[in-house]
């Protein structure tokens, strides 16, 4: 047998490259980004003159920041619960040992395998007010009164984005929960059935309480994506009409790479990071403390 000390050294050498990579490419870059946000860098020529928290003060006084933050929170509140609930429902349906289970798993997961650029282009075409699939079908079925401008209507554009994102991620959500369900010992399921538990009672009392790890994984993944769903929205409608679908990532991109306000854009990036930590850390702390 390998001595424990030698085994620990071997383990350290195995995980060390990953730890170094994470430290350098995440923590060092995040620290560098925060440093840039404290400077007056504007334009193509770097400037490292420290101005303190001036960029953050300007950011908090910028109406566009609050519009972007409101849209981001709306995206989180609409997308994350929606994709988790529907994904859980799909997992329960597939778990009923239906015929062609592999086929349905593939169909549900297919949208997630597509590039966000591809799916955003697809939904742009579907949401088109004049030739879009949705309005054409509504007209064909004599439901023309339901036609809308969809992503050109500032009052509903964020809800259209939420629906499109749920469509793309719901299959992945279902796979996460299906894996959690299938990890539950079959003996527990069989014992509950022998005791006469109905399907509803079986899932409510036996299955769902043991999906805590799946819920945590799904929540963190989808919440983080909702905070940085830049590429999908940018391809879909550039954050329009106007600023009605701007999120923090879209505003950060425009400020940094279109207006060349690199320090100001770095401040936006830092806010996105802090917002992620503010949401994730208390959630994880509460869950693991209760456990």
C-alpha positions as MATLAB code, in Angstrom:
seq = 'XXXXXXXXXXXXXXXXXXXXXXXXXXXXXXXXXXXXXXXXXXXXXXXXXXXXXXXXXXXXXXXXXXXXXXXXXXXXXXXXXXXXXXXXXXXXXXXXXXXXXXXXXXXXXXXXXXXXXXXXXXXXXXXXXXXXXXXXXXXXXXXXXXXXXXXXXXXXXXXXXXXXXXXXXXXXXXXXXXXXXXXXXXXXXXXXXXXXXXXXXXXXXXXXXXXXXXXXXXXXXXXXXXXXXXXXXXXXXXXXXXXXXXXXXXXXXXXXXXXXXXXXXXXXXXXXXXXXXXXXXXXXXXXXXXX';
ca = [
       0.000    0.000    0.000;
       1.082    3.583   -0.701;
       1.918    5.495    2.527;
      -0.562    8.232    3.360;
       2.091   10.960    3.139;
       3.191    9.814   -0.314;
      -0.448    9.457   -1.384;
      -1.100   13.048   -0.287;
       1.876   14.302   -2.303;
       0.665   12.469   -5.397;
      -2.823   13.927   -4.962;
      -1.336   17.409   -4.576;
       0.622   17.084   -7.817;
      -2.535   15.918   -9.621;
      -4.717   18.831   -8.493;
      -1.984   21.487   -8.448;
      -2.209   22.402  -12.169;
      -5.972   22.903  -11.860;
      -5.542   25.023   -8.723;
      -2.878   27.172  -10.390;
      -5.036   27.608  -13.477;
      -8.093   28.592  -11.435;
      -6.062   31.019   -9.313;
      -4.411   32.678  -12.309;
      -7.234   32.767  -14.838;
      -9.987   33.601  -12.339;
      -8.744   35.269   -9.174;
      -5.815   37.130  -10.725;
      -7.882   38.334  -13.666;
     -10.745   39.349  -11.377;
      -8.287   41.301   -9.249;
      -6.795   42.947  -12.333;
     -10.268   43.880  -13.557;
     -11.042   45.481  -10.184;
      -7.780   47.434  -10.350;
      -8.660   48.711  -13.837;
     -12.048   49.845  -12.524;
     -10.200   52.159  -10.112;
      -8.321   53.932  -12.911;
      -9.194   56.525  -15.557;
      -8.493   54.252  -18.539;
     -10.511   55.555  -21.466;
      -9.569   54.955  -25.092;
      -7.087   52.586  -26.717;
      -4.058   53.816  -24.784;
      -3.934   52.244  -21.294;
      -3.991   54.633  -18.355;
      -3.387   53.465  -14.813;
      -3.959   56.726  -12.966;
      -5.947   55.814   -9.865;
      -9.196   57.722   -9.367;
     -10.555   55.614   -6.514;
     -14.218   54.678   -6.699;
     -15.152   57.478   -9.097;
     -16.314   55.015  -11.778;
     -18.586   53.279   -9.275;
     -20.064   56.598   -8.155;
     -20.769   57.500  -11.782;
     -22.198   54.029  -12.361;
     -24.654   54.275   -9.472;
     -25.811   57.666  -10.772;
     -26.308   56.316  -14.296;
     -30.002   55.577  -15.099;
     -28.880   52.953  -17.628;
     -27.233   50.945  -14.852;
     -30.503   50.714  -12.928;
     -32.425   49.777  -16.090;
     -29.900   47.006  -16.790;
     -29.981   45.801  -13.187;
     -33.797   45.713  -13.177;
     -33.821   43.693  -16.405;
     -31.204   41.317  -14.997;
     -33.268   40.718  -11.862;
     -36.384   40.172  -13.979;
     -34.461   37.653  -16.060;
     -33.337   35.818  -12.925;
     -36.814   35.775  -11.361;
     -38.494   34.605  -14.571;
     -35.911   32.324  -16.141;
     -34.413   30.443  -13.185;
     -37.643   29.229  -11.483;
     -39.254   28.566  -14.869;
     -36.448   26.419  -16.255;
     -36.066   24.521  -12.952;
     -39.797   23.786  -12.623;
     -40.303   22.678  -16.241;
     -37.048   20.697  -16.200;
     -38.172   18.891  -13.054;
     -41.516   18.124  -14.693;
     -39.756   16.692  -17.770;
     -37.526   14.564  -15.547;
     -40.549   13.137  -13.732;
     -42.284   12.339  -17.030;
     -39.212   10.624  -18.487;
     -38.731    8.674  -15.258;
     -42.009    6.854  -15.885;
     -40.096    4.338  -18.029;
     -41.778    5.555  -21.198;
     -41.062    3.887  -24.520;
     -38.362    5.665  -26.516;
     -36.843    7.341  -23.468;
     -33.473    7.822  -25.170;
     -35.134    9.521  -28.131;
     -36.998   11.985  -25.922;
     -33.872   12.747  -23.888;
     -32.052   13.599  -27.094;
     -34.873   15.800  -28.378;
     -35.124   17.709  -25.108;
     -31.355   18.201  -24.875;
     -30.853   19.183  -28.529;
     -31.561   22.948  -28.080;
     -28.912   23.164  -25.358;
     -26.367   21.658  -27.745;
     -26.887   24.494  -30.217;
     -24.840   27.665  -30.159;
     -26.500   30.656  -28.510;
     -25.858   32.558  -31.728;
     -27.816   29.953  -33.687;
     -30.763   29.829  -31.285;
     -30.882   33.631  -30.972;
     -31.002   33.908  -34.763;
     -33.760   31.283  -34.854;
     -35.873   33.155  -32.293;
     -35.251   36.475  -34.037;
     -36.845   34.983  -37.121;
     -39.708   33.436  -35.134;
     -40.427   36.724  -33.327;
     -40.357   38.821  -36.497;
     -43.535   40.995  -36.534;
     -44.149   40.612  -40.289;
     -42.808   37.234  -41.432;
     -42.169   35.523  -38.100;
     -43.465   32.015  -37.528;
     -45.465   32.972  -34.444;
     -47.466   35.755  -36.065;
     -47.950   33.759  -39.276;
     -49.383   30.801  -37.323;
     -51.620   33.077  -35.254;
     -52.991   34.595  -38.447;
     -53.481   31.166  -40.017;
     -55.485   29.919  -37.034;
     -57.586   33.109  -37.026;
     -55.953   34.413  -33.863;
     -54.613   37.532  -35.489;
     -55.753   39.636  -32.538;
     -52.929   37.997  -30.544;
     -50.244   39.144  -32.973;
     -47.562   41.329  -31.474;
     -44.280   42.993  -32.215;
     -42.681   40.601  -29.675;
     -39.006   41.614  -29.364;
     -39.793   45.004  -30.911;
     -42.302   45.750  -28.149;
     -40.487   47.243  -25.122;
     -43.250   46.163  -22.737;
     -42.900   42.414  -23.403;
     -39.410   42.006  -24.882;
     -37.890   40.668  -21.630;
     -40.654   38.071  -21.309;
     -39.957   36.960  -24.893;
     -36.288   36.545  -24.000;
     -37.173   34.532  -20.886;
     -39.373   32.153  -22.927;
     -36.634   31.635  -25.522;
     -33.982   30.939  -22.879;
     -36.234   28.500  -21.026;
     -36.748   26.630  -24.307;
     -32.995   26.314  -24.789;
     -32.107   25.269  -21.238;
     -35.099   23.193  -20.140;
     -33.692   19.956  -21.594;
     -30.432   20.427  -19.715;
     -32.401   21.127  -16.546;
     -34.377   17.938  -17.092;
     -31.193   15.871  -17.458;
     -29.822   17.292  -14.188;
     -32.949   16.278  -12.291;
     -33.288   12.930  -14.077;
     -29.741   12.063  -13.015;
     -30.676   12.963   -9.441;
     -33.815   10.839   -9.552;
     -31.981    7.850  -11.006;
     -29.345    8.087   -8.252;
     -31.966    7.319   -5.573;
     -31.738    3.644   -4.468;
     -34.371    1.542   -6.161;
     -35.065   -0.187   -2.861;
     -36.558    3.023   -1.441;
     -38.879    3.388   -4.404;
     -39.928   -0.259   -4.216;
     -40.576   -0.049   -0.467;
     -42.776    3.029   -0.927;
     -44.769    1.264   -3.633;
     -45.234   -1.796   -1.427;
     -46.621    0.486    1.300;
     -49.209    1.695   -1.200;
     -47.783    5.174   -1.854;
     -49.306    6.954   -4.830;
     -47.138    8.518   -7.531;
     -47.751   11.970   -6.047;
     -46.828   10.824   -2.520;
     -43.821    8.883   -3.822;
     -42.267   11.921   -5.439;
     -43.270   14.378   -2.718;
     -42.080   12.278    0.239;
     -39.261   10.160   -1.233;
     -37.860   11.632   -4.452;
     -37.991   15.424   -4.183;
     -36.394   15.665   -0.703;
     -33.354   13.790   -2.068;
     -32.836   16.134   -5.028;
     -31.180   18.864   -2.961;
     -27.851   18.508   -4.793;
     -29.636   18.681   -8.155;
     -31.532   21.809   -7.113;
     -28.322   23.487   -5.947;
     -26.519   22.626   -9.184;
     -29.398   23.827  -11.360;
     -29.864   27.036   -9.381;
     -26.203   28.045   -9.570;
     -25.812   27.212  -13.265;
     -28.965   28.970  -14.426;
     -28.606   31.934  -12.101;
     -25.059   32.588  -13.297;
     -26.156   32.370  -16.914;
     -29.052   34.759  -16.283;
     -26.528   37.295  -14.987;
     -24.353   37.069  -18.072;
     -26.728   36.152  -20.900;
     -24.961   38.610  -23.152;
     -24.433   36.688  -26.380;
     -28.041   35.508  -26.713;
     -29.547   38.970  -26.178;
     -26.913   40.704  -28.308;
     -27.616   38.506  -31.322;
     -31.373   38.590  -30.694;
     -31.899   42.363  -30.714;
     -28.768   44.177  -29.459;
     -30.542   44.892  -26.176;
     -33.347   46.822  -27.855;
     -35.699   48.317  -28.606;
     -33.904   51.244  -27.037;
     -32.638   50.098  -23.642;
     -35.656   47.926  -22.826;
     -33.731   44.611  -22.868;
     -30.347   45.829  -21.724;
     -28.831   43.679  -19.006;
     -25.581   44.381  -17.182;
     -23.544   42.301  -19.630;
     -24.904   44.157  -22.679;
     -24.316   47.555  -21.089;
     -20.817   46.520  -20.016;
     -19.971   45.458  -23.573;
     -21.230   48.722  -25.067;
     -19.437   50.892  -22.516;
     -16.169   48.971  -22.885;
     -15.832   48.075  -26.548;
     -18.108   50.547  -28.329;
     -17.486   53.670  -26.234;
     -13.913   52.679  -25.207;
     -14.611   53.328  -21.513;
     -12.457   50.466  -20.287;
     -12.332   51.480  -16.623;
     -16.067   52.150  -16.556;
     -16.752   48.797  -18.231;
     -14.485   47.093  -15.692;
     -16.663   48.587  -12.949;
     -19.693   46.947  -14.584;
     -17.841   43.620  -14.687;
     -17.005   43.885  -10.999;
     -20.653   44.595  -10.163;
     -21.710   41.479  -12.101;
     -19.188   39.398  -10.121;
     -20.297   40.857   -6.794;
     -23.970   40.316   -7.665;
     -23.228   36.659   -8.472;
     -21.498   36.189   -5.131;
     -24.254   38.009   -3.234;
     -26.846   35.606   -4.638;
     -24.875   32.345   -4.595;
     -22.944   32.491   -1.301;
     -25.934   33.055    1.066;
     -27.871   30.371   -0.790;
     -25.068   27.816   -0.438;
     -24.437   28.809    3.179;
     -28.075   28.343    4.119;
     -28.381   25.009    2.312;
     -25.213   23.443    3.724;
     -25.788   24.848    7.205;
     -29.230   23.249    7.257;
     -27.713   20.014    6.003;
];
